[in-house]
Amino acid sequence: MPRNELTQQQENFLQKYIECGVAYQAYIYAYPKAKNWTRNSVDSQANKLLNNPKINTRLAEHNNRVESTLKQSTTLNKRKLLETALQMLEDTNNPAERTHAVSLIKLLFQKEGMLQPETVTQINIQNNTVVNEVSDFLNL
């Protein structure tokens, strides 16, 4: 077995820990005989596994993948929301819908730090300036 691979029991522990977040429960799952041990013994062994460099590295890799996926998902959702708002601006002459769309665009850009509060008040909702500027920015 290569140096950085986990044993099957370690892998089972890691997967259960990722699933439930409880080291005690993950240890009992991976090492069923530990059901007969005292709580302190199981907790002690579970903590040793969590401090095992191989498990710690794999757990960090997993957490990084999850964080990256969440960031990508959030970015895609923001982009979709922005595209929807832009489409709404282009498709309607209804002042209430246009105001709603511009408000959404302002909010998205403010949250991302792309618009300063003083700039937001200068956005003109009477023409397609917002649509053109945002579209150019996103290369839509």
N, CA, C and O atoms as a GROMACS GRO file, in nm:
protein
  560
    1MET      N    1   0.085  -0.118   0.000
    1MET     CA    2   0.000   0.000   0.000
    1MET      C    3   0.090   0.124   0.000
    1MET      O    4   0.178   0.136   0.084
    2PRO      N    5   0.066   0.218  -0.094
    2PRO     CA    6   0.144   0.342  -0.096
    2PRO      C    7   0.132   0.416   0.036
    2PRO      O    8   0.034   0.401   0.110
    3ARG      N    9   0.233   0.497   0.064
    3ARG     CA   10   0.242   0.566   0.194
    3ARG      C   11   0.124   0.658   0.223
    3ARG      O   12   0.087   0.673   0.339
    4ASN      N   13   0.065   0.717   0.122
    4ASN     CA   14  -0.042   0.814   0.147
    4ASN      C   15  -0.182   0.755   0.139
    4ASN      O   16  -0.281   0.827   0.156
    5GLU      N   17  -0.193   0.625   0.112
    5GLU     CA   18  -0.326   0.563   0.106
    5GLU      C   19  -0.373   0.523   0.246
    5GLU      O   20  -0.293   0.495   0.335
    6LEU      N   21  -0.502   0.523   0.261
    6LEU     CA   22  -0.563   0.485   0.388
    6LEU      C   23  -0.599   0.337   0.386
    6LEU      O   24  -0.624   0.279   0.280
    7THR      N   25  -0.602   0.276   0.504
    7THR     CA   26  -0.654   0.140   0.513
    7THR      C   27  -0.805   0.148   0.488
    7THR      O   28  -0.863   0.257   0.490
    8GLN      N   29  -0.867   0.035   0.464
    8GLN     CA   30  -1.011   0.034   0.441
    8GLN      C   31  -1.086   0.089   0.563
    8GLN      O   32  -1.184   0.163   0.547
    9GLN      N   33  -1.041   0.055   0.683
    9GLN     CA   34  -1.108   0.106   0.803
    9GLN      C   35  -1.090   0.257   0.817
    9GLN      O   36  -1.182   0.328   0.856
   10GLN      N   37  -0.970   0.305   0.786
   10GLN     CA   38  -0.947   0.450   0.790
   10GLN      C   39  -1.035   0.521   0.687
   10GLN      O   40  -1.092   0.626   0.715
   11GLU      N   41  -1.045   0.463   0.569
   11GLU     CA   42  -1.130   0.520   0.464
   11GLU      C   43  -1.276   0.522   0.509
   11GLU      O   44  -1.346   0.622   0.490
   12ASN      N   45  -1.322   0.412   0.569
   12ASN     CA   46  -1.458   0.406   0.620
   12ASN      C   47  -1.481   0.514   0.727
   12ASN      O   48  -1.585   0.580   0.728
   13PHE      N   49  -1.384   0.529   0.815
   13PHE     CA   50  -1.394   0.632   0.919
   13PHE      C   51  -1.406   0.770   0.855
   13PHE      O   52  -1.493   0.850   0.891
   14LEU      N   53  -1.317   0.797   0.761
   14LEU     CA   54  -1.316   0.928   0.696
   14LEU      C   55  -1.448   0.957   0.625
   14LEU      O   56  -1.504   1.065   0.641
   15GLN      N   57  -1.498   0.860   0.549
   15GLN     CA   58  -1.622   0.882   0.476
   15GLN      C   59  -1.740   0.904   0.570
   15GLN      O   60  -1.825   0.990   0.546
   16LYS      N   61  -1.745   0.826   0.677
   16LYS     CA   62  -1.855   0.843   0.774
   16LYS      C   63  -1.841   0.976   0.847
   16LYS      O   64  -1.940   1.043   0.875
   17TYR      N   65  -1.718   1.015   0.878
   17TYR     CA   66  -1.695   1.144   0.945
   17TYR      C   67  -1.739   1.260   0.854
   17TYR      O   68  -1.800   1.356   0.900
   18ILE      N   69  -1.706   1.249   0.726
   18ILE     CA   70  -1.749   1.352   0.630
   18ILE      C   71  -1.901   1.357   0.624
   18ILE      O   72  -1.961   1.464   0.617
   19GLU      N   73  -1.963   1.241   0.628
   19GLU     CA   74  -2.110   1.232   0.620
   19GLU      C   75  -2.179   1.289   0.743
   19GLU      O   76  -2.275   1.366   0.732
   20CYS      N   77  -2.130   1.251   0.862
   20CYS     CA   78  -2.205   1.287   0.984
   20CYS      C   79  -2.136   1.393   1.070
   20CYS      O   80  -2.204   1.461   1.147
   21GLY      N   81  -2.006   1.408   1.058
   21GLY     CA   82  -1.934   1.509   1.135
   21GLY      C   83  -1.910   1.472   1.281
   21GLY      O   84  -1.868   1.557   1.359
   22VAL      N   85  -1.936   1.348   1.318
   22VAL     CA   86  -1.920   1.305   1.457
   22VAL      C   87  -1.813   1.196   1.461
   22VAL      O   88  -1.835   1.086   1.410
   23ALA      N   89  -1.698   1.226   1.519
   23ALA     CA   90  -1.586   1.133   1.520
   23ALA      C   91  -1.621   1.002   1.592
   23ALA      O   92  -1.585   0.894   1.546
   24TYR      N   93  -1.692   1.013   1.703
   24TYR     CA   94  -1.732   0.893   1.779
   24TYR      C   95  -1.813   0.799   1.690
   24TYR      O   96  -1.785   0.679   1.682
   25GLN      N   97  -1.913   0.853   1.627
   25GLN     CA   98  -2.001   0.773   1.541
   25GLN      C   99  -1.923   0.714   1.422
   25GLN      O  100  -1.945   0.599   1.384
   26ALA      N  101  -1.835   0.793   1.365
   26ALA     CA  102  -1.755   0.745   1.251
   26ALA      C  103  -1.663   0.632   1.293
   26ALA      O  104  -1.642   0.537   1.218
   27TYR      N  105  -1.607   0.642   1.413
   27TYR     CA  106  -1.517   0.538   1.461
   27TYR      C  107  -1.593   0.407   1.483
   27TYR      O  108  -1.546   0.300   1.443
   28ILE      N  109  -1.709   0.415   1.545
   28ILE     CA  110  -1.791   0.294   1.569
   28ILE      C  111  -1.828   0.230   1.435
   28ILE      O  112  -1.830   0.108   1.423
   29TYR      N  113  -1.858   0.311   1.336
   29TYR     CA  114  -1.893   0.261   1.203
   29TYR      C  115  -1.775   0.187   1.141
   29TYR      O  116  -1.791   0.078   1.087
   30ALA      N  117  -1.656   0.247   1.150
   30ALA     CA  118  -1.538   0.189   1.085
   30ALA      C  119  -1.479   0.073   1.164
   30ALA      O  120  -1.418  -0.017   1.107
   31TYR      N  121  -1.498   0.076   1.294
   31TYR     CA  122  -1.441  -0.027   1.382
   31TYR      C  123  -1.554  -0.080   1.471
   31TYR      O  124  -1.564  -0.041   1.587
   32PRO      N  125  -1.638  -0.167   1.418
   32PRO     CA  126  -1.758  -0.213   1.491
   32PRO      C  127  -1.730  -0.273   1.629
   32PRO      O  128  -1.815  -0.263   1.718
   33LYS      N  129  -1.614  -0.334   1.649
   33LYS     CA  130  -1.583  -0.391   1.780
   33LYS      C  131  -1.574  -0.285   1.889
   33LYS      O  132  -1.585  -0.315   2.007
   34ALA      N  133  -1.554  -0.161   1.848
   34ALA     CA  134  -1.542  -0.053   1.945
   34ALA      C  135  -1.675  -0.022   2.014
   34ALA      O  136  -1.679   0.053   2.111
   35LYS      N  137  -1.782  -0.081   1.965
   35LYS     CA  138  -1.913  -0.062   2.031
   35LYS      C  139  -1.908  -0.106   2.176
   35LYS      O  140  -1.983  -0.056   2.260
   36ASN      N  141  -1.822  -0.201   2.206
   36ASN     CA  142  -1.810  -0.254   2.341
   36ASN      C  143  -1.713  -0.175   2.428
   36ASN      O  144  -1.696  -0.206   2.546
   37TRP      N  145  -1.650  -0.074   2.372
   37TRP     CA  146  -1.552   0.005   2.446
   37TRP      C  147  -1.624   0.116   2.524
   37TRP      O  148  -1.741   0.143   2.502
   38THR      N  149  -1.549   0.178   2.615
   38THR     CA  150  -1.603   0.294   2.686
   38THR      C  151  -1.605   0.413   2.590
   38THR      O  152  -1.533   0.416   2.490
   39ARG      N  153  -1.688   0.507   2.621
   39ARG     CA  154  -1.698   0.629   2.538
   39ARG      C  155  -1.563   0.699   2.529
   39ARG      O  156  -1.523   0.743   2.421
   40ASN      N  157  -1.494   0.708   2.640
   40ASN     CA  158  -1.363   0.776   2.642
   40ASN      C  159  -1.262   0.705   2.552
   40ASN      O  160  -1.182   0.771   2.484
   41SER      N  161  -1.265   0.574   2.551
   41SER     CA  162  -1.172   0.499   2.466
   41SER      C  163  -1.200   0.523   2.318
   41SER      O  164  -1.108   0.545   2.239
   42VAL      N  165  -1.326   0.519   2.283
   42VAL     CA  166  -1.363   0.544   2.143
   42VAL      C  167  -1.328   0.687   2.104
   42VAL      O  168  -1.270   0.709   1.998
   43ASP      N  169  -1.361   0.783   2.189
   43ASP     CA  170  -1.328   0.923   2.160
   43ASP      C  171  -1.178   0.942   2.142
   43ASP      O  172  -1.134   1.015   2.053
   44SER      N  173  -1.100   0.878   2.227
   44SER     CA  174  -0.954   0.889   2.220
   44SER      C  175  -0.902   0.835   2.087
   44SER      O  176  -0.819   0.899   2.022
   45GLN      N  177  -0.950   0.717   2.048
   45GLN     CA  178  -0.905   0.657   1.922
   45GLN      C  179  -0.954   0.738   1.801
   45GLN      O  180  -0.882   0.752   1.702
   46ALA      N  181  -1.074   0.791   1.809
   46ALA     CA  182  -1.128   0.872   1.700
   46ALA      C  183  -1.045   0.999   1.683
   46ALA      O  184  -1.016   1.041   1.571
   47ASN      N  185  -1.007   1.060   1.795
   47ASN     CA  186  -0.924   1.180   1.788
   47ASN      C  187  -0.786   1.149   1.730
   47ASN      O  188  -0.730   1.230   1.657
   48LYS      N  189  -0.732   1.032   1.764
   48LYS     CA  190  -0.603   0.993   1.706
   48LYS      C  191  -0.615   0.983   1.554
   48LYS      O  192  -0.526   1.026   1.481
   49LEU      N  193  -0.725   0.926   1.508
   49LEU     CA  194  -0.745   0.916   1.363
   49LEU      C  195  -0.759   1.054   1.300
   49LEU      O  196  -0.703   1.080   1.193
   50LEU      N  197  -0.832   1.142   1.365
   50LEU     CA  198  -0.848   1.277   1.310
   50LEU      C  199  -0.715   1.351   1.304
   50LEU      O  200  -0.697   1.440   1.220
   51ASN      N  201  -0.623   1.316   1.391
   51ASN     CA  202  -0.491   1.380   1.392
   51ASN      C  203  -0.389   1.306   1.304
   51ASN      O  204  -0.275   1.351   1.290
   52ASN      N  205  -0.430   1.194   1.246
   52ASN     CA  206  -0.345   1.119   1.156
   52ASN      C  207  -0.320   1.206   1.032
   52ASN      O  208  -0.416   1.251   0.969
   53PRO      N  209  -0.193   1.230   0.997
   53PRO     CA  210  -0.164   1.320   0.884
   53PRO      C  211  -0.232   1.279   0.753
   53PRO      O  212  -0.276   1.365   0.677
   54LYS      N  213  -0.242   1.149   0.727
   54LYS     CA  214  -0.307   1.104   0.603
   54LYS      C  215  -0.455   1.141   0.603
   54LYS      O  216  -0.508   1.192   0.504
   55ILE      N  217  -0.520   1.116   0.714
   55ILE     CA  218  -0.664   1.147   0.724
   55ILE      C  219  -0.684   1.298   0.725
   55ILE      O  220  -0.775   1.349   0.660
   56ASN      N  221  -0.598   1.367   0.797
   56ASN     CA  222  -0.608   1.512   0.804
   56ASN      C  223  -0.592   1.574   0.665
   56ASN      O  224  -0.665   1.666   0.629
   57THR      N  225  -0.498   1.522   0.588
   57THR     CA  226  -0.476   1.572   0.451
   57THR      C  227  -0.597   1.545   0.363
   57THR      O  228  -0.643   1.634   0.291
   58ARG      N  229  -0.649   1.423   0.370
   58ARG     CA  230  -0.767   1.389   0.289
   58ARG      C  231  -0.888   1.473   0.328
   58ARG      O  232  -0.966   1.515   0.242
   59LEU      N  233  -0.904   1.497   0.458
   59LEU     CA  234  -1.015   1.579   0.505
   59LEU      C  235  -1.001   1.722   0.455
   59LEU      O  236  -1.099   1.784   0.414
   60ALA      N  237  -0.879   1.775   0.459
   60ALA     CA  238  -0.854   1.911   0.408
   60ALA      C  239  -0.882   1.917   0.258
   60ALA      O  240  -0.939   2.015   0.210
   61GLU      N  241  -0.841   1.814   0.184
   61GLU     CA  242  -0.867   1.810   0.039
   61GLU      C  243  -1.018   1.809   0.012
   61GLU      O  244  -1.067   1.879  -0.076
   62HIS      N  245  -1.089   1.729   0.090
   62HIS     CA  246  -1.235   1.723   0.075
   62HIS      C  247  -1.297   1.860   0.102
   62HIS      O  248  -1.381   1.907   0.025
   63ASN      N  249  -1.257   1.923   0.212
   63ASN     CA  250  -1.312   2.054   0.248
   63ASN      C  251  -1.281   2.159   0.141
   63ASN      O  252  -1.365   2.244   0.112
   64ASN      N  253  -1.162   2.152   0.083
   64ASN     CA  254  -1.126   2.246  -0.024
   64ASN      C  255  -1.213   2.224  -0.148
   64ASN      O  256  -1.255   2.320  -0.212
   65ARG      N  257  -1.239   2.095  -0.181
   65ARG     CA  258  -1.326   2.066  -0.296
   65ARG      C  259  -1.468   2.118  -0.273
   65ARG      O  260  -1.530   2.176  -0.362
   66VAL      N  261  -1.518   2.097  -0.152
   66VAL     CA  262  -1.652   2.144  -0.119
   66VAL      C  263  -1.658   2.296  -0.128
   66VAL      O  264  -1.751   2.352  -0.185
   67GLU      N  265  -1.558   2.363  -0.072
   67GLU     CA  266  -1.556   2.510  -0.074
   67GLU      C  267  -1.549   2.561  -0.217
   67GLU      O  268  -1.617   2.658  -0.252
   68SER      N  269  -1.467   2.498  -0.300
   68SER     CA  270  -1.454   2.538  -0.439
   68SER      C  271  -1.587   2.519  -0.514
   68SER      O  272  -1.628   2.605  -0.592
   69THR      N  273  -1.652   2.407  -0.489
   69THR     CA  274  -1.781   2.380  -0.553
   69THR      C  275  -1.884   2.483  -0.512
   69THR      O  276  -1.962   2.531  -0.595
   70LEU      N  277  -1.886   2.517  -0.384
   70LEU     CA  278  -1.981   2.618  -0.336
   70LEU      C  279  -1.956   2.753  -0.400
   70LEU      O  280  -2.049   2.823  -0.437
   71LYS      N  281  -1.828   2.790  -0.412
   71LYS     CA  282  -1.795   2.918  -0.475
   71LYS      C  283  -1.840   2.920  -0.620
   71LYS      O  284  -1.896   3.019  -0.667
   72GLN      N  285  -1.814   2.809  -0.692
   72GLN     CA  286  -1.855   2.801  -0.832
   72GLN      C  287  -2.006   2.809  -0.845
   72GLN      O  288  -2.059   2.877  -0.933
   73SER      N  289  -2.076   2.738  -0.758
   73SER     CA  290  -2.221   2.736  -0.760
   73SER      C  291  -2.276   2.875  -0.733
   73SER      O  292  -2.368   2.921  -0.801
   74THR      N  293  -2.220   2.941  -0.633
   74THR     CA  294  -2.264   3.077  -0.599
   74THR      C  295  -2.240   3.172  -0.714
   74THR      O  296  -2.325   3.254  -0.746
   75THR      N  297  -2.123   3.160  -0.778
   75THR     CA  298  -2.092   3.246  -0.893
   75THR      C  299  -2.188   3.221  -1.007
   75THR      O  300  -2.237   3.315  -1.070
   76LEU      N  301  -2.216   3.094  -1.035
   76LEU     CA  302  -2.309   3.061  -1.143
   76LEU      C  303  -2.449   3.113  -1.112
   76LEU      O  304  -2.516   3.165  -1.200
   77ASN      N  305  -2.492   3.100  -0.987
   77ASN     CA  306  -2.625   3.148  -0.949
   77ASN      C  307  -2.633   3.299  -0.961
   77ASN      O  308  -2.733   3.352  -1.008
   78LYS      N  309  -2.529   3.370  -0.919
   78LYS     CA  310  -2.528   3.516  -0.930
   78LYS      C  311  -2.531   3.556  -1.077
   78LYS      O  312  -2.602   3.649  -1.116
   79ARG      N  313  -2.454   3.487  -1.158
   79ARG     CA  314  -2.450   3.519  -1.301
   79ARG      C  315  -2.588   3.496  -1.364
   79ARG      O  316  -2.635   3.578  -1.442
   80LYS      N  317  -2.652   3.384  -1.329
   80LYS     CA  318  -2.784   3.353  -1.384
   80LYS      C  319  -2.885   3.459  -1.340
   80LYS      O  320  -2.968   3.504  -1.420
   81LEU      N  321  -2.878   3.498  -1.214
   81LEU     CA  322  -2.967   3.601  -1.162
   81LEU      C  323  -2.945   3.733  -1.236
   81LEU      O  324  -3.041   3.802  -1.271
   82LEU      N  325  -2.820   3.767  -1.260
   82LEU     CA  326  -2.787   3.890  -1.331
   82LEU      C  327  -2.835   3.883  -1.475
   82LEU      O  328  -2.891   3.980  -1.527
   83GLU      N  329  -2.814   3.770  -1.540
   83GLU     CA  330  -2.862   3.754  -1.678
   83GLU      C  331  -3.014   3.766  -1.685
   83GLU      O  332  -3.067   3.824  -1.780
   84THR      N  333  -3.083   3.711  -1.587
   84THR     CA  334  -3.229   3.721  -1.582
   84THR      C  335  -3.273   3.866  -1.567
   84THR      O  336  -3.366   3.912  -1.634
   85ALA      N  337  -3.205   3.938  -1.479
   85ALA     CA  338  -3.238   4.080  -1.459
   85ALA      C  339  -3.211   4.160  -1.586
   85ALA      O  340  -3.291   4.247  -1.622
   86LEU      N  341  -3.102   4.132  -1.652
   86LEU     CA  342  -3.071   4.202  -1.777
   86LEU      C  343  -3.175   4.172  -1.885
   86LEU      O  344  -3.218   4.261  -1.959
   87GLN      N  345  -3.214   4.047  -1.892
   87GLN     CA  346  -3.316   4.008  -1.990
   87GLN      C  347  -3.448   4.079  -1.960
   87GLN      O  348  -3.517   4.123  -2.051
   88MET      N  349  -3.480   4.090  -1.832
   88MET     CA  350  -3.602   4.159  -1.791
   88MET      C  351  -3.597   4.306  -1.835
   88MET      O  352  -3.697   4.361  -1.882
   89LEU      N  353  -3.481   4.368  -1.819
   89LEU     CA  354  -3.466   4.507  -1.862
   89LEU      C  355  -3.484   4.522  -2.013
   89LEU      O  356  -3.547   4.617  -2.060
   90GLU      N  357  -3.430   4.429  -2.085
   90GLU     CA  358  -3.440   4.436  -2.231
   90GLU      C  359  -3.580   4.407  -2.283
   90GLU      O  360  -3.621   4.460  -2.386
   91ASP      N  361  -3.654   4.321  -2.211
   91ASP     CA  362  -3.782   4.272  -2.261
   91ASP      C  363  -3.904   4.353  -2.219
   91ASP      O  364  -4.013   4.331  -2.272
   92THR      N  365  -3.889   4.446  -2.127
   92THR     CA  366  -4.009   4.513  -2.077
   92THR      C  367  -3.994   4.664  -2.077
   92THR      O  368  -3.885   4.720  -2.064
   93ASN      N  369  -4.109   4.728  -2.093
   93ASN     CA  370  -4.116   4.873  -2.077
   93ASN      C  371  -4.191   4.910  -1.950
   93ASN      O  372  -4.209   5.027  -1.919
   94ASN      N  373  -4.234   4.807  -1.877
   94ASN     CA  374  -4.307   4.828  -1.752
   94ASN      C  375  -4.213   4.890  -1.649
   94ASN      O  376  -4.114   4.827  -1.612
   95PRO      N  377  -4.242   5.013  -1.603
   95PRO     CA  378  -4.152   5.081  -1.509
   95PRO      C  379  -4.127   5.002  -1.380
   95PRO      O  380  -4.015   5.004  -1.329
   96ALA      N  381  -4.228   4.935  -1.327
   96ALA     CA  382  -4.210   4.859  -1.203
   96ALA      C  383  -4.114   4.742  -1.224
   96ALA      O  384  -4.028   4.716  -1.140
   97GLU      N  385  -4.129   4.673  -1.336
   97GLU     CA  386  -4.040   4.560  -1.364
   97GLU      C  387  -3.898   4.607  -1.392
   97GLU      O  388  -3.801   4.542  -1.351
   98ARG      N  389  -3.886   4.719  -1.461
   98ARG     CA  390  -3.753   4.774  -1.489
   98ARG      C  391  -3.686   4.818  -1.360
   98ARG      O  392  -3.566   4.796  -1.341
   99THR      N  393  -3.762   4.880  -1.271
   99THR     CA  394  -3.707   4.924  -1.142
   99THR      C  395  -3.661   4.803  -1.061
   99THR      O  396  -3.555   4.805  -0.999
  100HIS      N  397  -3.743   4.698  -1.063
  100HIS     CA  398  -3.707   4.576  -0.992
  100HIS      C  399  -3.578   4.518  -1.048
  100HIS      O  400  -3.489   4.480  -0.973
  101ALA      N  401  -3.567   4.511  -1.180
  101ALA     CA  402  -3.449   4.454  -1.244
  101ALA      C  403  -3.324   4.536  -1.210
  101ALA      O  404  -3.219   4.481  -1.178
  102VAL      N  405  -3.336   4.668  -1.218
  102VAL     CA  406  -3.222   4.754  -1.187
  102VAL      C  407  -3.183   4.741  -1.040
  102VAL      O  408  -3.064   4.739  -1.007
  103SER      N  409  -3.282   4.731  -0.952
  103SER     CA  410  -3.252   4.713  -0.810
  103SER      C  411  -3.176   4.584  -0.786
  103SER      O  412  -3.083   4.580  -0.706
  104LEU      N  413  -3.215   4.479  -0.857
  104LEU     CA  414  -3.146   4.351  -0.845
  104LEU      C  415  -3.002   4.363  -0.894
  104LEU      O  416  -2.910   4.313  -0.830
  105ILE      N  417  -2.984   4.428  -1.006
  105ILE     CA  418  -2.849   4.447  -1.061
  105ILE      C  419  -2.764   4.529  -0.963
  105ILE      O  420  -2.649   4.494  -0.936
  106LYS      N  421  -2.820   4.635  -0.911
  106LYS     CA  422  -2.747   4.717  -0.813
  106LYS      C  423  -2.704   4.633  -0.694
  106LYS      O  424  -2.589   4.639  -0.650
  107LEU      N  425  -2.797   4.556  -0.642
  107LEU     CA  426  -2.769   4.474  -0.525
  107LEU      C  427  -2.657   4.374  -0.553
  107LEU      O  428  -2.564   4.361  -0.473
  108LEU      N  429  -2.664   4.306  -0.666
  108LEU     CA  430  -2.561   4.210  -0.701
  108LEU      C  431  -2.424   4.276  -0.713
  108LEU      O  432  -2.324   4.224  -0.665
  109PHE      N  433  -2.422   4.392  -0.778
  109PHE     CA  434  -2.294   4.460  -0.797
  109PHE      C  435  -2.243   4.519  -0.666
  109PHE      O  436  -2.122   4.520  -0.643
  110GLN      N  437  -2.330   4.569  -0.582
  110GLN     CA  438  -2.287   4.620  -0.452
  110GLN      C  439  -2.228   4.507  -0.368
  110GLN      O  440  -2.123   4.524  -0.305
  111LYS      N  441  -2.295   4.391  -0.366
  111LYS     CA  442  -2.248   4.277  -0.286
  111LYS      C  443  -2.111   4.232  -0.331
  111LYS      O  444  -2.031   4.185  -0.250
  112GLU      N  445  -2.082   4.246  -0.459
  112GLU     CA  446  -1.953   4.204  -0.511
  112GLU      C  447  -1.850   4.316  -0.504
  112GLU      O  448  -1.735   4.298  -0.545
  113GLY      N  449  -1.890   4.432  -0.452
  113GLY     CA  450  -1.797   4.544  -0.442
  113GLY      C  451  -1.766   4.610  -0.574
  113GLY      O  452  -1.668   4.683  -0.586
  114MET      N  453  -1.851   4.585  -0.675
  114MET     CA  454  -1.826   4.642  -0.807
  114MET      C  455  -1.890   4.780  -0.823
  114MET      O  456  -1.859   4.853  -0.917
  115LEU      N  457  -1.978   4.815  -0.732
  115LEU     CA  458  -2.039   4.948  -0.734
  115LEU      C  459  -2.026   5.007  -0.595
  115LEU      O  460  -2.053   4.942  -0.494
  116GLN      N  461  -1.986   5.130  -0.592
  116GLN     CA  462  -1.982   5.202  -0.465
  116GLN      C  463  -2.119   5.264  -0.443
  116GLN      O  464  -2.189   5.293  -0.540
  117PRO      N  465  -2.160   5.286  -0.317
  117PRO     CA  466  -2.294   5.340  -0.290
  117PRO      C  467  -2.325   5.468  -0.368
  117PRO      O  468  -2.438   5.487  -0.413
  118GLU      N  469  -2.226   5.556  -0.383
  118GLU     CA  470  -2.253   5.681  -0.456
  118GLU      C  471  -2.276   5.656  -0.604
  118GLU      O  472  -2.350   5.730  -0.668
  119THR      N  473  -2.214   5.553  -0.660
  119THR     CA  474  -2.233   5.518  -0.801
  119THR      C  475  -2.373   5.462  -0.824
  119THR      O  476  -2.435   5.490  -0.926
  120VAL      N  477  -2.421   5.384  -0.729
  120VAL     CA  478  -2.551   5.321  -0.742
  120VAL      C  479  -2.660   5.424  -0.763
  120VAL      O  480  -2.752   5.402  -0.843
  121THR      N  481  -2.652   5.536  -0.695
  121THR     CA  482  -2.757   5.637  -0.707
  121THR      C  483  -2.754   5.706  -0.843
  121THR      O  484  -2.851   5.772  -0.881
  122GLN      N  485  -2.644   5.692  -0.916
  122GLN     CA  486  -2.632   5.758  -1.045
  122GLN      C  487  -2.681   5.671  -1.161
  122GLN      O  488  -2.687   5.719  -1.275
  123ILE      N  489  -2.715   5.546  -1.134
  123ILE     CA  490  -2.760   5.459  -1.243
  123ILE      C  491  -2.895   5.508  -1.295
  123ILE      O  492  -2.987   5.533  -1.218
  124ASN      N  493  -2.904   5.520  -1.426
  124ASN     CA  494  -3.023   5.573  -1.490
  124ASN      C  495  -3.111   5.458  -1.536
  124ASN      O  496  -3.070   5.378  -1.620
  125ILE      N  497  -3.232   5.448  -1.481
  125ILE     CA  498  -3.321   5.339  -1.519
  125ILE      C  499  -3.409   5.374  -1.638
  125ILE      O  500  -3.492   5.293  -1.679
  126GLN      N  501  -3.394   5.490  -1.694
  126GLN     CA  502  -3.479   5.530  -1.806
  126GLN      C  503  -3.427   5.482  -1.940
  126GLN      O  504  -3.499   5.484  -2.040
  127ASN      N  505  -3.301   5.439  -1.945
  127ASN     CA  506  -3.249   5.391  -2.073
  127ASN      C  507  -3.172   5.261  -2.052
  127ASN      O  508  -3.171   5.206  -1.942
  128ASN      N  509  -3.110   5.212  -2.155
  128ASN     CA  510  -3.042   5.083  -2.147
  128ASN      C  511  -2.894   5.096  -2.109
  128ASN      O  512  -2.816   5.005  -2.135
  129THR      N  513  -2.856   5.206  -2.048
  129THR     CA  514  -2.718   5.224  -2.007
  129THR      C  515  -2.674   5.110  -1.916
  129THR      O  516  -2.564   5.056  -1.933
  130VAL      N  517  -2.758   5.074  -1.821
  130VAL     CA  518  -2.725   4.965  -1.729
  130VAL      C  519  -2.705   4.836  -1.806
  130VAL      O  520  -2.607   4.764  -1.783
  131VAL      N  521  -2.796   4.807  -1.896
  131VAL     CA  522  -2.787   4.683  -1.973
  131VAL      C  523  -2.656   4.679  -2.049
  131VAL      O  524  -2.584   4.579  -2.045
  132ASN      N  525  -2.624   4.787  -2.120
  132ASN     CA  526  -2.502   4.789  -2.201
  132ASN      C  527  -2.377   4.778  -2.116
  132ASN      O  528  -2.286   4.702  -2.149
  133GLU      N  529  -2.370   4.853  -2.006
  133GLU     CA  530  -2.251   4.852  -1.922
  133GLU      C  531  -2.233   4.716  -1.855
  133GLU      O  532  -2.122   4.663  -1.851
  134VAL      N  533  -2.340   4.659  -1.803
  134VAL     CA  534  -2.330   4.529  -1.737
  134VAL      C  535  -2.300   4.421  -1.839
  134VAL      O  536  -2.218   4.333  -1.812
  135SER      N  537  -2.364   4.426  -1.955
  135SER     CA  538  -2.337   4.328  -2.059
  135SER      C  539  -2.191   4.332  -2.104
  135SER      O  540  -2.127   4.229  -2.121
  136ASP      N  541  -2.141   4.454  -2.121
  136ASP     CA  542  -1.998   4.468  -2.159
  136ASP      C  543  -1.908   4.411  -2.050
  136ASP      O  544  -1.810   4.342  -2.079
  137PHE      N  545  -1.942   4.441  -1.926
  137PHE     CA  546  -1.861   4.393  -1.813
  137PHE      C  547  -1.856   4.240  -1.810
  137PHE      O  548  -1.751   4.182  -1.786
  138LEU      N  549  -1.969   4.176  -1.835
  138LEU     CA  550  -1.977   4.030  -1.829
  138LEU      C  551  -1.946   3.963  -1.961
  138LEU      O  552  -1.945   3.841  -1.970
  139ASN      N  553  -1.920   4.042  -2.064
  139ASN     CA  554  -1.900   3.989  -2.198
  139ASN      C  555  -2.018   3.904  -2.243
  139ASN      O  556  -2.000   3.797  -2.300
  140LEU      N  557  -2.139   3.952  -2.218
  140LEU     CA  558  -2.261   3.879  -2.258
  140LEU      C  559  -2.294   3.908  -2.404
  140LEU      O  560  -2.393   3.855  -2.456
   0.00000   0.00000   0.00000
